[in-house]
Amino acid sequence: MPSACDISGITKPFAYYGYPKSYFPIHREDYDLCSINYLLQGAPK
């Protein structure tokens, strides 16, 4: 894929950060693509 088509979060990895007790997992991804959220630390609700 040419570098002119590089889209951060689509063709390159991108990290999102959320605050405790926030509704961060409820968000829309770039171009309405599906996403997978993974809890790295802390207790799930």
PyMOL Python script that loads the backbone (N, CA, C, O; Angstrom):
from pymol import cmd

cmd.read_pdbstr("""\
ATOM      1  N   MET A   1       0.852  -1.172   0.000  1.00  0.00           N
ATOM      2  CA  MET A   1       0.000   0.000   0.000  1.00  0.00           C
ATOM      3  C   MET A   1       0.900   1.239   0.000  1.00  0.00           C
ATOM      4  O   MET A   1       1.807   1.321   0.828  1.00  0.00           O
ATOM      5  N   PRO A   2       0.687   2.191  -0.884  1.00  0.00           N
ATOM      6  CA  PRO A   2       1.516   3.403  -0.929  1.00  0.00           C
ATOM      7  C   PRO A   2       1.377   4.226   0.345  1.00  0.00           C
ATOM      8  O   PRO A   2       0.343   4.188   1.012  1.00  0.00           O
ATOM      9  N   SER A   3       2.430   4.970   0.676  1.00  0.00           N
ATOM     10  CA  SER A   3       2.403   5.771   1.901  1.00  0.00           C
ATOM     11  C   SER A   3       1.338   6.858   1.854  1.00  0.00           C
ATOM     12  O   SER A   3       0.935   7.354   2.906  1.00  0.00           O
ATOM     13  N   ALA A   4       0.868   7.245   0.671  1.00  0.00           N
ATOM     14  CA  ALA A   4      -0.188   8.256   0.557  1.00  0.00           C
ATOM     15  C   ALA A   4      -1.504   7.728   1.129  1.00  0.00           C
ATOM     16  O   ALA A   4      -2.407   8.508   1.431  1.00  0.00           O
ATOM     17  N   CYS A   5      -1.615   6.404   1.278  1.00  0.00           N
ATOM     18  CA  CYS A   5      -2.839   5.797   1.796  1.00  0.00           C
ATOM     19  C   CYS A   5      -2.732   5.428   3.271  1.00  0.00           C
ATOM     20  O   CYS A   5      -3.638   4.787   3.803  1.00  0.00           O
ATOM     21  N   ASP A   6      -1.650   5.814   3.949  1.00  0.00           N
ATOM     22  CA  ASP A   6      -1.508   5.500   5.368  1.00  0.00           C
ATOM     23  C   ASP A   6      -2.488   6.323   6.189  1.00  0.00           C
ATOM     24  O   ASP A   6      -2.463   7.553   6.159  1.00  0.00           O
ATOM     25  N   ILE A   7      -3.339   5.641   6.913  1.00  0.00           N
ATOM     26  CA  ILE A   7      -4.326   6.294   7.769  1.00  0.00           C
ATOM     27  C   ILE A   7      -4.101   5.776   9.179  1.00  0.00           C
ATOM     28  O   ILE A   7      -4.247   4.580   9.432  1.00  0.00           O
ATOM     29  N   SER A   8      -3.750   6.657  10.088  1.00  0.00           N
ATOM     30  CA  SER A   8      -3.485   6.265  11.462  1.00  0.00           C
ATOM     31  C   SER A   8      -4.707   5.578  12.059  1.00  0.00           C
ATOM     32  O   SER A   8      -5.814   6.112  11.990  1.00  0.00           O
ATOM     33  N   GLY A   9      -4.516   4.406  12.640  1.00  0.00           N
ATOM     34  CA  GLY A   9      -5.621   3.653  13.212  1.00  0.00           C
ATOM     35  C   GLY A   9      -6.253   2.676  12.237  1.00  0.00           C
ATOM     36  O   GLY A   9      -6.990   1.783  12.655  1.00  0.00           O
ATOM     37  N   ILE A  10      -5.982   2.825  10.952  1.00  0.00           N
ATOM     38  CA  ILE A  10      -6.519   1.911   9.944  1.00  0.00           C
ATOM     39  C   ILE A  10      -5.392   1.057   9.379  1.00  0.00           C
ATOM     40  O   ILE A  10      -5.426  -0.167   9.502  1.00  0.00           O
ATOM     41  N   THR A  11      -4.402   1.678   8.766  1.00  0.00           N
ATOM     42  CA  THR A  11      -3.279   0.936   8.192  1.00  0.00           C
ATOM     43  C   THR A  11      -2.097   0.867   9.146  1.00  0.00           C
ATOM     44  O   THR A  11      -1.161   0.102   8.909  1.00  0.00           O
ATOM     45  N   LYS A  12      -2.118   1.648  10.218  1.00  0.00           N
ATOM     46  CA  LYS A  12      -1.078   1.631  11.250  1.00  0.00           C
ATOM     47  C   LYS A  12      -1.758   1.474  12.609  1.00  0.00           C
ATOM     48  O   LYS A  12      -2.854   1.999  12.808  1.00  0.00           O
ATOM     49  N   PRO A  13      -1.126   0.757  13.555  1.00  0.00           N
ATOM     50  CA  PRO A  13      -1.733   0.595  14.880  1.00  0.00           C
ATOM     51  C   PRO A  13      -1.939   1.944  15.576  1.00  0.00           C
ATOM     52  O   PRO A  13      -1.169   2.883  15.376  1.00  0.00           O
ATOM     53  N   PHE A  14      -2.977   2.019  16.383  1.00  0.00           N
ATOM     54  CA  PHE A  14      -3.294   3.242  17.111  1.00  0.00           C
ATOM     55  C   PHE A  14      -3.848   2.838  18.467  1.00  0.00           C
ATOM     56  O   PHE A  14      -4.600   1.868  18.560  1.00  0.00           O
ATOM     57  N   ALA A  15      -3.494   3.553  19.506  1.00  0.00           N
ATOM     58  CA  ALA A  15      -3.971   3.234  20.854  1.00  0.00           C
ATOM     59  C   ALA A  15      -4.921   4.320  21.345  1.00  0.00           C
ATOM     60  O   ALA A  15      -4.701   5.509  21.112  1.00  0.00           O
ATOM     61  N   TYR A  16      -5.969   3.898  22.022  1.00  0.00           N
ATOM     62  CA  TYR A  16      -6.909   4.815  22.656  1.00  0.00           C
ATOM     63  C   TYR A  16      -6.809   4.615  24.161  1.00  0.00           C
ATOM     64  O   TYR A  16      -6.556   3.503  24.625  1.00  0.00           O
ATOM     65  N   TYR A  17      -7.000   5.664  24.910  1.00  0.00           N
ATOM     66  CA  TYR A  17      -6.958   5.585  26.370  1.00  0.00           C
ATOM     67  C   TYR A  17      -8.272   6.105  26.929  1.00  0.00           C
ATOM     68  O   TYR A  17      -8.817   7.091  26.433  1.00  0.00           O
ATOM     69  N   GLY A  18      -8.781   5.441  27.965  1.00  0.00           N
ATOM     70  CA  GLY A  18     -10.001   5.888  28.613  1.00  0.00           C
ATOM     71  C   GLY A  18      -9.770   6.062  30.104  1.00  0.00           C
ATOM     72  O   GLY A  18      -8.827   5.504  30.664  1.00  0.00           O
ATOM     73  N   TYR A  19     -10.619   6.826  30.731  1.00  0.00           N
ATOM     74  CA  TYR A  19     -10.526   7.069  32.165  1.00  0.00           C
ATOM     75  C   TYR A  19     -11.404   6.081  32.919  1.00  0.00           C
ATOM     76  O   TYR A  19     -12.413   5.619  32.386  1.00  0.00           O
ATOM     77  N   PRO A  20     -11.027   5.748  34.165  1.00  0.00           N
ATOM     78  CA  PRO A  20     -11.865   4.854  34.964  1.00  0.00           C
ATOM     79  C   PRO A  20     -13.288   5.401  35.087  1.00  0.00           C
ATOM     80  O   PRO A  20     -13.498   6.607  35.214  1.00  0.00           O
ATOM     81  N   LYS A  21     -14.248   4.494  35.048  1.00  0.00           N
ATOM     82  CA  LYS A  21     -15.683   4.799  35.160  1.00  0.00           C
ATOM     83  C   LYS A  21     -16.200   5.666  34.014  1.00  0.00           C
ATOM     84  O   LYS A  21     -17.241   6.309  34.148  1.00  0.00           O
ATOM     85  N   SER A  22     -15.495   5.689  32.907  1.00  0.00           N
ATOM     86  CA  SER A  22     -15.976   6.443  31.745  1.00  0.00           C
ATOM     87  C   SER A  22     -16.668   5.488  30.771  1.00  0.00           C
ATOM     88  O   SER A  22     -16.548   4.269  30.894  1.00  0.00           O
ATOM     89  N   TYR A  23     -17.381   6.044  29.817  1.00  0.00           N
ATOM     90  CA  TYR A  23     -18.048   5.254  28.789  1.00  0.00           C
ATOM     91  C   TYR A  23     -17.181   5.169  27.539  1.00  0.00           C
ATOM     92  O   TYR A  23     -17.690   5.229  26.419  1.00  0.00           O
ATOM     93  N   PHE A  24     -15.893   5.031  27.728  1.00  0.00           N
ATOM     94  CA  PHE A  24     -14.963   4.984  26.603  1.00  0.00           C
ATOM     95  C   PHE A  24     -15.267   3.880  25.592  1.00  0.00           C
ATOM     96  O   PHE A  24     -15.182   4.140  24.392  1.00  0.00           O
ATOM     97  N   PRO A  25     -15.621   2.648  26.015  1.00  0.00           N
ATOM     98  CA  PRO A  25     -15.844   1.608  25.008  1.00  0.00           C
ATOM     99  C   PRO A  25     -16.962   1.943  24.023  1.00  0.00           C
ATOM    100  O   PRO A  25     -17.046   1.330  22.958  1.00  0.00           O
ATOM    101  N   ILE A  26     -17.812   2.896  24.358  1.00  0.00           N
ATOM    102  CA  ILE A  26     -18.884   3.287  23.449  1.00  0.00           C
ATOM    103  C   ILE A  26     -18.379   4.437  22.587  1.00  0.00           C
ATOM    104  O   ILE A  26     -18.482   5.604  22.965  1.00  0.00           O
ATOM    105  N   HIS A  27     -17.834   4.096  21.430  1.00  0.00           N
ATOM    106  CA  HIS A  27     -17.336   5.116  20.516  1.00  0.00           C
ATOM    107  C   HIS A  27     -17.381   4.600  19.085  1.00  0.00           C
ATOM    108  O   HIS A  27     -17.488   3.396  18.849  1.00  0.00           O
ATOM    109  N   ARG A  28     -17.298   5.509  18.151  1.00  0.00           N
ATOM    110  CA  ARG A  28     -17.342   5.162  16.737  1.00  0.00           C
ATOM    111  C   ARG A  28     -15.935   5.192  16.181  1.00  0.00           C
ATOM    112  O   ARG A  28     -15.203   6.160  16.389  1.00  0.00           O
ATOM    113  N   GLU A  29     -15.551   4.147  15.481  1.00  0.00           N
ATOM    114  CA  GLU A  29     -14.215   4.058  14.904  1.00  0.00           C
ATOM    115  C   GLU A  29     -14.144   4.837  13.595  1.00  0.00           C
ATOM    116  O   GLU A  29     -15.161   5.257  13.042  1.00  0.00           O
ATOM    117  N   ASP A  30     -12.915   5.018  13.117  1.00  0.00           N
ATOM    118  CA  ASP A  30     -12.687   5.685  11.843  1.00  0.00           C
ATOM    119  C   ASP A  30     -13.413   4.948  10.724  1.00  0.00           C
ATOM    120  O   ASP A  30     -13.337   3.723  10.634  1.00  0.00           O
ATOM    121  N   TYR A  31     -14.092   5.664   9.901  1.00  0.00           N
ATOM    122  CA  TYR A  31     -14.835   5.106   8.763  1.00  0.00           C
ATOM    123  C   TYR A  31     -15.852   4.057   9.198  1.00  0.00           C
ATOM    124  O   TYR A  31     -16.186   3.166   8.417  1.00  0.00           O
ATOM    125  N   ASP A  32     -16.347   4.148  10.429  1.00  0.00           N
ATOM    126  CA  ASP A  32     -17.348   3.228  10.972  1.00  0.00           C
ATOM    127  C   ASP A  32     -16.922   1.759  10.925  1.00  0.00           C
ATOM    128  O   ASP A  32     -17.768   0.877  10.775  1.00  0.00           O
ATOM    129  N   LEU A  33     -15.627   1.491  11.051  1.00  0.00           N
ATOM    130  CA  LEU A  33     -15.140   0.117  11.068  1.00  0.00           C
ATOM    131  C   LEU A  33     -15.316  -0.485  12.456  1.00  0.00           C
ATOM    132  O   LEU A  33     -15.383   0.241  13.448  1.00  0.00           O
ATOM    133  N   CYS A  34     -15.389  -1.801  12.525  1.00  0.00           N
ATOM    134  CA  CYS A  34     -15.513  -2.492  13.809  1.00  0.00           C
ATOM    135  C   CYS A  34     -14.205  -2.385  14.588  1.00  0.00           C
ATOM    136  O   CYS A  34     -13.132  -2.227  14.005  1.00  0.00           O
ATOM    137  N   SER A  35     -14.309  -2.471  15.899  1.00  0.00           N
ATOM    138  CA  SER A  35     -13.106  -2.388  16.728  1.00  0.00           C
ATOM    139  C   SER A  35     -13.170  -3.431  17.833  1.00  0.00           C
ATOM    140  O   SER A  35     -14.238  -3.948  18.162  1.00  0.00           O
ATOM    141  N   ILE A  36     -12.012  -3.728  18.395  1.00  0.00           N
ATOM    142  CA  ILE A  36     -11.911  -4.622  19.548  1.00  0.00           C
ATOM    143  C   ILE A  36     -11.214  -3.849  20.657  1.00  0.00           C
ATOM    144  O   ILE A  36     -10.112  -3.337  20.462  1.00  0.00           O
ATOM    145  N   ASN A  37     -11.855  -3.762  21.823  1.00  0.00           N
ATOM    146  CA  ASN A  37     -11.254  -3.096  22.973  1.00  0.00           C
ATOM    147  C   ASN A  37     -10.780  -4.163  23.945  1.00  0.00           C
ATOM    148  O   ASN A  37     -11.499  -5.121  24.230  1.00  0.00           O
ATOM    149  N   TYR A  38      -9.567  -3.992  24.451  1.00  0.00           N
ATOM    150  CA  TYR A  38      -8.959  -4.972  25.344  1.00  0.00           C
ATOM    151  C   TYR A  38      -8.550  -4.283  26.634  1.00  0.00           C
ATOM    152  O   TYR A  38      -7.846  -3.274  26.603  1.00  0.00           O
ATOM    153  N   LEU A  39      -8.984  -4.818  27.768  1.00  0.00           N
ATOM    154  CA  LEU A  39      -8.654  -4.258  29.072  1.00  0.00           C
ATOM    155  C   LEU A  39      -7.266  -4.740  29.480  1.00  0.00           C
ATOM    156  O   LEU A  39      -7.069  -5.931  29.721  1.00  0.00           O
ATOM    157  N   LEU A  40      -6.302  -3.821  29.559  1.00  0.00           N
ATOM    158  CA  LEU A  40      -4.929  -4.189  29.893  1.00  0.00           C
ATOM    159  C   LEU A  40      -4.689  -4.284  31.388  1.00  0.00           C
ATOM    160  O   LEU A  40      -3.905  -5.120  31.838  1.00  0.00           O
ATOM    161  N   GLN A  41      -5.353  -3.439  32.164  1.00  0.00           N
ATOM    162  CA  GLN A  41      -5.202  -3.510  33.612  1.00  0.00           C
ATOM    163  C   GLN A  41      -6.476  -3.015  34.264  1.00  0.00           C
ATOM    164  O   GLN A  41      -7.270  -2.303  33.649  1.00  0.00           O
ATOM    165  N   GLY A  42      -6.660  -3.396  35.510  1.00  0.00           N
ATOM    166  CA  GLY A  42      -7.859  -2.992  36.228  1.00  0.00           C
ATOM    167  C   GLY A  42      -8.911  -4.088  36.193  1.00  0.00           C
ATOM    168  O   GLY A  42      -8.775  -5.076  35.473  1.00  0.00           O
ATOM    169  N   ALA A  43      -9.940  -3.902  36.965  1.00  0.00           N
ATOM    170  CA  ALA A  43     -11.009  -4.889  37.046  1.00  0.00           C
ATOM    171  C   ALA A  43     -12.127  -4.537  36.075  1.00  0.00           C
ATOM    172  O   ALA A  43     -12.525  -3.374  35.998  1.00  0.00           O
ATOM    173  N   PRO A  44     -12.640  -5.505  35.337  1.00  0.00           N
ATOM    174  CA  PRO A  44     -13.769  -5.225  34.456  1.00  0.00           C
ATOM    175  C   PRO A  44     -15.022  -4.953  35.284  1.00  0.00           C
ATOM    176  O   PRO A  44     -15.148  -5.433  36.411  1.00  0.00           O
ATOM    177  N   LYS A  45     -15.924  -4.199  34.732  1.00  0.00           N
ATOM    178  CA  LYS A  45     -17.172  -3.879  35.443  1.00  0.00           C
ATOM    179  C   LYS A  45     -18.191  -4.973  35.252  1.00  0.00           C
ATOM    180  O   LYS A  45     -19.301  -4.881  35.775  1.00  0.00           O
TER     181      LYS A  45
END
""", "prot")
cmd.dss("prot")
cmd.show_as("cartoon", "prot")
cmd.util.cbc("prot")
cmd.orient("prot")
